[in-house]
Each structure stands twice: as C-alpha cells, then as structure tokens.
Amino acid sequence: MNKKVAIIYLCWSDEPYKYLEEALDGISKQAYDRASLELVVIYNSHKADEQSALDFIKNKTEERIDKLPHTTILAQTDNLGFVGGNNVGMQWAIDNDCDYVFLHNADGSLESSAIGKLVDQISADNVGAVQSLMLLDPERELINNAGNNFQYLGFGYCNMYRKKRELLDNECVQVGYVSGAAVMMKVDLLKQYGLLDNDLFIYHDDLEYGLRLRSLGYQLLLVPDSIFYHKYKFSRNTNKYYLMERNRYAVMLMYFKWPTLILLMPMAIILEIGLIFFSLQGGWLMSKLRAYGYWLNIRNWSKWLKKRKMVQSRRVRSDSYIFSKAVGGVVFDDIDNWLLHYIGNPILSTYFYIIKLFIFW
C-alpha cells in the first residue's frame, strides 16, 4: 500500500462537464492509501468553437479537496491526442517519483477497491501492465472489455464485449494486450523503454505498448476483481478510420519479423480487398485511401523503419511467442454481417492456424 500511484485522468473538449464529477467520486472512494495516490488531470484543450472547461475542472476538484488525493491540473494549449496527453501525465509521474501510473479514461469511474487490486498484481517482476475489468455503464452486469484481443493482421478489439459479468471468474489471466482506457503501468518500464508512441496520436497505441512489453518478455494481465465502469459508446469519424488503418500497418511493420510479414502478405491482400468493399459500404472509403496514400509516400517509411530497428534490436521474445496470444478472427463494432461471420472469419482463422505451424522464429 506504500507504492506511489499516479492516476492520470485525461479529458478534452466538453468531457469534463459530462464525466468529471462521477470520475472524481470514484477516485475519492479508493480504499488505497490516499497519501500514496496522486491525481493528475490533463485537460487536452477544447474545440475552436467551445469555451475552456478548465475553470469547471478546478471548481469540481476544489469542492472535493478533503476527499481527493493530492491533485495536479495540467492544462494543454493544444489537443495532444490520447497519446500525447497521457504522455504529459506519465512524464509528470516519472518526475515526481511515482511507482505506477493508472490511465483513467474520461468517460469512466473506479470501484473503490480497483487501484489496490491492480497494485497487488503488478508488483510481480514478470508483469508489465495490468488492466481493470471494464463493465458497461449503466449496464453494469455486462462486460465492456475483459482485455483486448490481438488479431494477427494488426487489429484489436474488446474481449467478451456485452457478455455477462457472471461468466468471468476472479482469476487473473494473460490477455492479448491491455486497454489504455483503464490500465496500470510500471514507471520503471516507462523510463527504460519509453512512453506511448507519440507518432500514433490515438488508436492502436495500447496495442503497440502491449506488443512492446510482450516482445520484452513481460506478461499483460486482466485483473477481474478490479472494476472500471465505462460509459462506452462507439463513434464514427473519418479521421478515426484513417488513423486506425495507418497505425495498424505501423505496428505490424515495427514488431513482425520480415519472414512473418511475407507469410502474412497473401491473407493481408485478400483482407484489404474486403476492407475496401466494407469501407465503400460504410462511407469511409476516402479514409481508407488516405491511409494507402500515407504509406505510398516513401518519406513516411524512414521514421517507422528507424523505430523497427530499435524494436527488433532489443526484443527477447520471438514472433511465435507474440502470436501465442493472438486470435484468428476479427470483430468490428461497425461491421456485422454474414459475410464476415461465416466466410471471412473462418478463412482468416484457418490461415492463421496454418502459418503458425511454420513460424518458429
């Protein structure tokens, strides 16, 4: 209980008005020693047509000054994205001698024992990061995220989404990767191996960090009795699809060895054809083409190839080890049809089963 934990609450735009008070109440009720907690609120600025919510944040934290841990508010002049905003908080935690950081999504709240349960599990030397069980709010009997599934072509999605909470016991389990919405990380590892990748900005940043830790031999755990209530709502915007596709390719390029990428190529091409069809159907074809445009620009490759060189030089685990926690099929929040379920996913899963037989490196 004497390990120092920084809770990093990242918000922007009008999120404080919608979510801050409930989040602060959850933090106030933590059973963990308040003297060993720090609350770092990162206000990631606001849209051009909005007024700043900074005064609202200050007022609401001051109202709870006797219940909250020591609180620091770091207001940004620009939207640094999920990655940049959280990195500001993590750098603060490093500079202020914290042992762990907990990334707290703006639209969620903690159960009273959540932080303590995570600290109990992350202290093991071979554990790199731990995630709370995320339940939907207000449908708190349903799971939002029980760890993320890592699909071998670079996709990630929530495990057990909308399944009953009662189906999951309280045993900690290894997961494909941990969700950045409610994750505890070790400051020592952040100092040694870096913060989140700023070039990703948002989306797949938690996948990249998860693969980073797994490639270094660390476990990623779901802690089911640490509960985070999440007001999850799937959102669509064209920039989201662009960043998700751009970042998916970047993560694959950095972490998979060349023979693996060659083996993946035939199925990746087939999937791309399917994604073009789905993007046309879903209205995000231009975002898909924009991602292609990014990677067709040779000047963009040098940055990622430099990152790849660093990743490959320090890894201690093989591709076969990384793929041991991967899945064959993929689930998209915005694609739900018979073609994916009954044709696409069986083909993807069969191909994955076959190539795993050959990946020994």
TIPAVEX-692253 format. One record per residue (C-alpha): x, z, y. Coordinates in steps of 0.2 Angstrom, whole numbers, plus 5000, padded with zeros to 4 digits. Last residue first. Layout:
N
XZY
...
***
This chain:
361
505748234912
504748234896
503348124902
502948014887
501448114879
500848154897
500547964899
499247964885
498248114891
498248054909
497547884904
496147964894
495648074908
495647924921
494647824909
493347964905
493247994924
492947824930
491647774917
490347904914
490548014929
491247894942
490047754938
488547874936
488647934954
489148074965
490448034978
490348144994
491048304987
492248204976
492648264958
494148204949
494648184930
496248204922
496748384927
498448454932
499148624926
500348554913
500748414925
501948524935
502848564919
502948384913
503648344931
505048464928
505448634935
507048684945
506748594961
508048604975
508748424975
507048344972
506148424987
507648394999
507648204994
505848194995
505848265013
507048125018
505947995009
504448065019
505348035036
506047875031
504447795025
503547795042
504647655048
504147545034
502447525041
501447475026
501147665023
500247685039
499247525037
498647575020
497947745028
497147635041
496347535028
495547685020
494947745037
494247575040
493247585024
492447755028
490647695028
490147775011
489847605002
491447525009
492447685005
491747684987
492247504984
493947534992
494047684981
493747594965
495047464969
496247604973
495847684956
496447524947
498047524957
498347714953
498047684935
499347544934
500547644945
500547814937
501947764924
503047704938
502747864949
503247964934
504847864932
505247894950
505048084950
503448154957
503548284971
503848194988
503048024984
501448114977
501348224992
501448085004
500247974995
498948114996
499348145014
498847965020
497247975009
496748145016
497248105033
496247945034
494748025026
494748165038
494948045053
493347955049
492348115049
491248195035
490948375033
490648485018
489948655022
490748815016
490148985024
491449075013
491449245007
493149305001
493249414986
494749494977
494149534960
494449354954
496349354959
496749164956
498649144954
500049024958
501549054947
503349014954
504648904945
505248804961
504248654957
502748764956
503148834973
503248664981
501748604971
500748734979
501348704996
500948524995
499248554988
498948685002
499448545015
498248425006
497148415022
497748455039
499248425050
500248345036
501848325047
501848505050
502248545032
501748725029
503148855032
504948835024
505848865008
506849025011
505849105026
504249055018
504749125002
505249295009
503549295019
502649295002
500949205003
499149265002
497749135001
495949125008
495648955015
497348885010
496648854993
497848894978
498548764967
498248704949
497748884944
498549024935
497349164930
496949344935
495649424924
494049484932
492849374922
492049214928
490349154922
489549294932
489949204948
488849064943
489448894946
489248804963
491048744963
491948794947
493648734953
493748664970
494548494973
496248414974
496848234973
498648174971
498448054956
498748194943
497148284949
497548464955
496148584953
495948714966
495748904963
494048984959
493248904975
491448904981
490649004967
488849054967
488049234967
488449244986
487349104991
487449165009
488949125009
489749034995
491049134985
492949114986
493949214973
495449264983
497049174981
498849224976
500549144980
502249144973
502149254958
503749264947
504449414956
502749514954
502149584970
500849454972
499649544960
499349714968
499449634986
497949524982
496849674976
497349764992
496849625003
495149604995
494549784993
493349775008
492649605005
493349485017
492449355028
492349165030
492149025043
493749045052
494849035036
495949185033
497749145028
498549305022
500349335026
501549445016
503049565019
502949565038
504549595048
503849545065
504749385067
504249325050
502449375054
502449275070
503149125061
501649135050
500449145064
501248995073
501248905056
499448935054
499048835069
500248695065
499548675048
497648685052
497848575067
498948605082
497448595094
498348605111
498548745124
498748875110
498049055112
499049195101
498049345100
498849505092
497849645084
498449805077
497249845063
495349845068
494249995068
494650085084
494949915093
493249845088
492549805105
494249745110
494249615097
492549555102
493049545121
494649455117
493849325106
492549295119
493849275133
494749145122
493249045119
493848905130
492548795138
492048635130
492048445135
493948425131
493748515114
494548685111
496148775109
496948825092
496549015095
497649105083
497149275079
498549385071
497849545063
499249665057
499049775042
500149915036
499450045048
497750005042
498150055024
497149935013
495249985011
494849835022
493249875032
493849815049
494449645041
492649615035
491949665052
493149545061
492649405050
490749435054
491149445073
492249285073
491049165064
489949065076
490549105093
492349105087
492148935079
491648845096
493348745097
494648825087
495048965074
496449035064
496449215057
498149255051
498049425042
499849495042
500249615028
501549745028
501849825011
501550015012
500050005000
***
